[in-house]
Amino acid sequence: MSKSASARAQRDGAGRDAGIGLGELESHLGYFVRRLQHWIFRDVNAALASLELDVILYSILETIAANPGATQIAIAGALGIERARMVGLLDDLQQAGLIVRERSEQDRRAHALGLTPRGRMILKKANLAVAAHEKRVARRLGADNYRRALSALSQFETD
C-alpha cells in the first residue's frame, strides 16, 4: 500500500467514507485546519456546555479577564468578532451575570468591560474544562505535534 493510500485509509477510519478521495485537498493545509477546527470546536463546546458557554463566549470572558477595563471594541477587534455581533454576545454575558459594562473614563462613548464575581467563578471552571479539552487535542495530535502546531499557528496574524 502506498504512503498516500495508507494515510487515506487511516483517515477513513477516523470518519471519512471509505473510497472517497480528496484529490488536491490532500495537499491543502486549509482543508485539514478546517477539519481540526471543526473537531476542536465540537469538543470544547461539549466541555463548556454544562457552564452554558461556548468557545466564543469563553474566549470573550478570558480576554476580558486578561484585559480588565478594555472596551468592547478592543475585545471585539482582538478576537476578530464583528462589532454588531459582539453587542449581542455581551448582552448575553451581562444577562447571565458574568460581566459588567461601565462607561469608560477615557472615552465616555465607550464601555469598559469587567468580570463579575460570578463571571470569575464560571471562568475558573471553564478554564478547567478547556484544559482537559487541550489534553484531548494533544493526545489526538501527539504531544510534539501539538507543541509544534501551537507554536506555528500562534505566529500567524490576520490582515
C-alpha positions in Angstrom: 0.0 0.0 0.0 1.4 3.4 -0.9 2.1 6.0 1.8 -0.7 8.2 0.4 -3.2 5.2 0.3 -2.1 4.2 3.9 -2.7 7.8 5.2 -6.0 7.8 3.4 -7.0 4.5 5.0 -6.1 5.8 8.4 -8.3 8.9 7.9 -11.1 6.8 6.5 -11.2 5.0 9.8 -11.5 8.4 11.6 -14.8 9.3 10.0 -14.4 9.7 6.2 -16.3 7.4 3.8 -14.1 4.6 2.5 -13.3 5.0 -1.2 -13.8 8.8 -1.3 -10.7 10.6 -2.4 -9.9 14.2 -1.7 -8.0 15.0 -4.9 -6.0 18.2 -4.5 -7.4 18.7 -1.0 -4.8 16.1 0.2 -2.2 18.9 -0.2 -4.2 21.8 1.2 -3.3 22.9 4.7 -6.6 24.9 4.9 -8.7 21.8 4.4 -7.0 19.9 7.3 -7.0 23.0 9.5 -10.8 23.3 9.0 -11.3 19.7 9.9 -9.2 20.1 13.0 -11.1 23.3 13.9 -14.4 21.5 13.5 -13.3 18.7 15.8 -11.8 21.2 18.3 -14.9 23.4 18.4 -17.3 20.4 18.8 -15.1 19.0 21.7 -14.6 22.3 23.5 -18.2 23.3 23.1 -19.3 20.0 24.7 -16.8 20.6 27.5 -18.3 24.1 28.2 -22.0 23.2 27.7 -22.6 22.5 31.4 -21.5 26.1 32.1 -23.8 27.4 29.5 -20.8 28.7 27.5 -19.4 28.0 24.1 -16.0 28.7 22.6 -16.9 32.2 21.6 -18.3 33.3 25.0 -15.4 31.6 26.7 -13.0 33.5 24.5 -14.7 36.8 25.4 -14.6 36.0 29.1 -10.9 35.0 29.0 -10.0 38.1 27.0 -11.9 40.4 29.4 -10.1 38.7 32.4 -6.8 39.3 30.8 -7.6 42.9 30.0 -9.9 44.3 32.7 -11.4 47.7 31.7 -10.8 47.1 28.0 -13.5 48.4 25.7 -15.9 46.1 23.9 -14.5 47.5 20.6 -10.9 46.5 21.7 -12.1 43.0 22.8 -14.0 42.5 19.5 -11.0 43.5 17.5 -8.7 41.3 19.4 -11.0 38.3 18.8 -12.0 39.1 15.3 -15.7 39.4 16.2 -17.8 41.9 14.2 -18.9 44.8 16.4 -22.6 44.2 15.7 -22.3 40.6 16.8 -20.2 41.5 19.8 -23.0 43.6 21.2 -25.4 40.6 21.3 -22.8 38.3 22.8 -22.0 40.9 25.5 -25.7 41.3 26.2 -26.0 37.5 26.8 -23.0 37.5 29.1 -24.3 40.5 31.0 -27.8 39.0 31.4 -26.1 35.8 32.7 -24.4 38.0 35.4 -20.9 37.2 34.1 -19.8 40.7 33.0 -20.3 44.3 33.8 -20.2 47.2 31.3 -19.3 50.6 32.6 -18.7 53.9 30.8 -15.0 54.2 30.0 -13.4 57.0 31.9 -11.1 57.7 28.9 -14.0 57.8 26.4 -17.5 58.3 27.7 -18.9 56.9 24.5 -17.2 53.5 25.0 -18.0 50.8 27.5 -15.2 49.3 29.7 -15.7 45.6 30.5 -15.1 43.6 33.6 -16.0 40.2 35.1 -18.4 39.9 38.0 -17.5 37.6 40.9 -19.9 35.0 39.3 -18.0 35.6 36.0 -14.7 34.9 37.6 -16.0 31.7 39.2 -17.5 30.5 35.9 -14.3 31.3 34.1 -12.3 29.3 36.6 -14.5 26.3 35.9 -14.3 26.9 32.2 -10.5 27.0 32.3 -10.5 23.6 33.9 -12.8 22.2 31.2 -10.7 23.8 28.5 -7.5 22.4 30.0 -9.0 18.9 29.8 -10.0 19.6 26.3 -6.5 20.7 25.3 -5.2 17.5 26.8 -7.5 15.6 24.5 -6.3 17.6 21.5 -2.6 16.9 22.5 -3.4 13.2 22.7 -5.1 13.2 19.2 -2.2 15.1 17.6 0.7 13.7 19.8 2.5 15.9 22.3 5.3 17.0 19.9 2.9 17.8 17.1 0.6 19.7 19.5 3.5 21.9 20.6 4.7 22.5 17.1 1.2 23.3 15.8 0.6 25.7 18.7 4.0 27.4 18.0 3.5 27.6 14.2 -0.1 28.8 14.4 0.5 31.4 17.1 2.8 33.1 14.6 0.0 33.6 12.1 -1.5 37.1 12.1 -4.5 38.2 10.1 -4.5 41.3 7.9 
